[in-house]
Structure formats: structure tokens, C-alpha cells
Amino acid sequence: MALAHPLDGALVKATRINNQHPQRATFLPFCGGCRLMTHLAHTADKRPPMNWKNSLHCAYLLTFVCSHTQAASLSGQINVLKKDATTPLTHFDHTLVYLQGISTPPPKTPAIHRQKNKQFFPRVLPIVKGQRVQFWNEDTVQHNVFSTDAPTPFDLDRYPKGQQRSVRFDQLGQQHIYCNIHKTMIGNIRILDNHYYALTDQAGRYTIPDIPPGDYTLHLEHIYGGQHQHPMSMAQEDMTFDKTLISTKVIRDLESHKNKYGQQYETKSAYDSEYDYEEDAF
């Protein structure tokens, strides 16, 4: 019987116990019930084939055992203060909360990073390593999405409304995303090694569901620089974690970036006017 790591959240595939009794092959979640499955496998040749009543009885026992190792959720409230460490921000959204200490495969479907009203939506986009991101232009003007950050710098060049370009991110880290035409367009893509993450809402609330039992490091990251790490042991019970972060940046710091050529942005009259026009003008 080939068993996955107990923290990977995957189903454990029980292969055929032997050629005489292929009907005993099944799928089970990794939990205490696997000990019973191991016993069944070791004693397979000493028992007659199961009839359907015995199979149902076995499944009931396994369900009872597995119910005691269910995953739990982590939720809480993250408040954010300004750089003066006294004044709270107007809203507490845009804090990324994630767990480190477990790996999961990337989703097969791409994540979507939209360009609308000369902004990136969502402002912070967490993804799993190996996942592809589609950058959709939903504005009536052209955009030129780019990032100069290692390990995945890219330049998607200009493209109009209704089109998209995509990039696959195969390395952990953070990518600051900009538009080479509109300086105030700023986004963050955070590449993580699992899908156990959440973004706070405007009230600062978050929830990460279905976390397997284990020891982790909880990370908090806000777009204005506030960060925190905390060891976290998850068992079978739901847990809460609240924290107040202190900003290290203001919006002017975020908007001080350079264009894709490493130069200062030109003024609107000298640069934007060439590309900042309505779709009907194409």
C-alpha cells in the first residue's frame, strides 16, 4: 500500500490487496483508518473474500475512525496601523495570511489578474508555485503589464481591451506588478508552496479552512510593509489568531517605482497620451 505524506491532504490510494480479491481496492483519506487498512492487507490471504455486507461494515468502521482526524480552520482579525504606530488605517484589507510547512500541487486552472479602471484586481494575488496567471485587460485603454523582480521578470508589451497575456510562476517569492503606461497601477503576486492562505476583508477578517493537523509557521504580510510570523500547531479544533501590524510604508513609497527600462516615468502629456485612448480609436 503506497501512502502519501499525512500533511499533503491528498487521498491515499489503496492498491489491490492481491489478485484474488480485487474488489477490496478502495480510496481512503490518510488518517487513523489506514492502520486498519494495513491490517486488512496483511491478513488478506488468510480470509475468504468479503461479501457486500462485510464491505459495508468495514466502510462504516473506517468512516468512524477517520472522523476523528478531520481538518480544522484558522480565522481571526488583523488590524493595521499607520507608520506612526498609533493611527489605524481606514480599511484593514490587503493583508495576506498564509501557512508555511506544507506543500500542495498548483491548481490546473489559471489565476486571473484583471486590469480595470487603471487598477489591478485583486490588489494582492496569492497563487501556488507552478500556477499560471492570466492578465486580462478589461479597460478601454491599452496596458503594458511588467515586473522586473527575480526570479520571474516579464514584459507583456501593450495590448488592448478584451485580450490577455499569461505567465507561469515556478519559483516561490513575490512579484511586484506594474503597468509601463500608468504609473499608479500597482499589484502584488505572492507565489506560495500551498493553498492554505487567505486575504483579509476591509474589516480585517480572514479564514483559512480545511487545514490538516501539523506544525506550521503563520505569516502575515500587508501591502504597506507590516509583517509578522508566528509558530502555529493545528490540531482537530478550529483556532483563532488576531494581530495588529504596523506599516513601514505609505502610498508614495509604493508609487516611487521606475518603468520597465529602469527609468523614471514620463509625464502624462509626453507619454500616456500616445496610448491612453479609448478602444474605439484603434
C-alpha positions, -999 to 999 in steps of 0.1 A, spaced: 0 0 0 15 33 -11 7 61 14 11 99 9 26 122 34 0 128 62 1 165 56 -4 167 18 -42 165 21 -44 140 -8 -63 108 -10 -44 76 -3 -48 51 -30 -51 15 -16 -40 -8 -44 -53 -42 -49 -46 -63 -19 -40 -93 -41 -50 -107 -74 -77 -129 -59 -96 -101 -42 -95 -70 -65 -128 -58 -50 -110 -47 -19 -92 -19 -37 -106 14 -24 -97 51 -17 -93 64 18 -82 97 34 -50 95 53 -59 91 89 -60 65 117 -81 43 95 -50 35 74 -38 14 103 -69 -8 99 -63 -9 61 -28 -21 67 -41 -48 89 -65 -59 63 -38 -60 37 -15 -81 59 -42 -107 66 -58 -107 31 -46 -142 22 -60 -157 55 -95 -146 49 -122 -155 25 -134 -129 0 -156 -102 16 -193 -101 7 -211 -68 4 -223 -68 40 -188 -72 53 -176 -45 29 -202 -21 42 -194 -29 78 -157 -22 71 -165 11 54 -186 21 84 -157 14 108 -133 33 87 -156 63 85 -159 63 122 -121 63 127 -115 89 100 -140 113 115 -116 119 145 -88 133 123 -107 159 103 -91 192 93 -97 224 111 -99 261 102 -79 291 113 -96 325 114 -91 359 131 -88 396 128 -57 416 115 -57 453 122 -32 476 106 -17 509 119 0 537 100 37 543 103 31 563 135 21 530 152 -10 548 166 -34 557 139 -53 528 123 -58 526 86 -93 534 72 -96 498 60 -78 466 70 -79 447 37 -49 436 16 -32 415 44 -21 381 31 -23 354 57 -7 321 49 8 289 64 43 276 57 53 240 63 33 220 38 33 217 0 3 212 -23 2 210 -61 -9 240 -81 -44 243 -94 -49 233 -131 -70 264 -137 -51 297 -141 -55 326 -117 -69 358 -130 -54 393 -126 -77 419 -141 -69 454 -152 -99 476 -147 -102 514 -141 -64 516 -143 -60 493 -113 -51 456 -108 -78 434 -93 -72 418 -69 -46 442 -54 -28 412 -39 -30 378 -58 -17 347 -39 -10 317 -61 6 283 -57 41 276 -72 37 263 -107 4 281 -113 -3 303 -144 -17 338 -142 -38 354 -169 -36 392 -171 -69 404 -186 -73 439 -199 -109 450 -191 -102 487 -196 -109 508 -226 -72 518 -228 -41 498 -235 -19 484 -208 17 471 -206 20 448 -176 55 440 -165 77 430 -135 114 434 -130 115 412 -99 135 380 -97 130 351 -102 104 357 -129 108 391 -146 85 396 -176 72 422 -201 38 416 -218 40 446 -240 9 467 -249 -24 450 -256 -60 463 -258 -93 456 -241 -106 421 -243 -72 405 -246 -50 387 -221 -14 375 -217 -3 348 -193 28 340 -172 36 308 -153 53 313 -119 76 283 -110 95 299 -81 85 310 -46 86 347 -39 69 380 -45 64 398 -78 56 435 -79 34 441 -109 32 474 -127 20 490 -160 46 507 -181 19 532 -192 1 540 -160 25 545 -130 -2 542 -103 -12 507 -114 4 485 -87 -2 449 -79 14 421 -59 16 384 -68 27 362 -40 39 327 -50 34 302 -22 40 265 -18 5 256 -8 -31 268 -10 -36 274 27 -39 311 26 -65 339 28 -68 377 23 -83 399 49 -115 418 40 -120 455 48 -127 447 84 -95 427 87 -112 393 90 -99 361 74 -105 324 74 -83 295 62 -104 263 60 -96 226 60 -60 227 74 -46 193 82 -32 187 117 5 197 119 31 223 129 33 254 107 46 289 106 19 315 102 28 345 80 11 379 78 21 404 51 4 438 44 10 458 13 23 487 34 51 466 48 37 453 81 47 417 87 46 390 114 55 354 118 41 330 144 45 293 151 12 275 148 2 240 158 -30 229 142 -50 200 157 -86 189 150 -102 220 166 -107 253 149 -84 281 160 -82 319 160 -53 343 157 -56 381 159 -28 406 154 -21 443 148 5 452 122 24 484 119 30 499 85 65 507 73 55 524 40 30 548 26 14 550 -8 41 574 -21 67 548 -13 48 522 -35 44 547 -64 81 556 -65 90 526 -88 106 530 -122 93 519 -156 104 487 -173 135 503 -187 147 513 -152 139 549 -158 116 575 -143 81 576 -158 75 604 -183 47 630 -176 13 622 -189 14 648 -217 46 634 -230 40 596 -227 5 585 -218 -12 605 -245 1 581 -272 -15 550 -257 -42 563 -232 -71 564 -256 -105 548 -259 -108 514 -276 -129 530 -305 -98 548 -316 -80 516 -326 
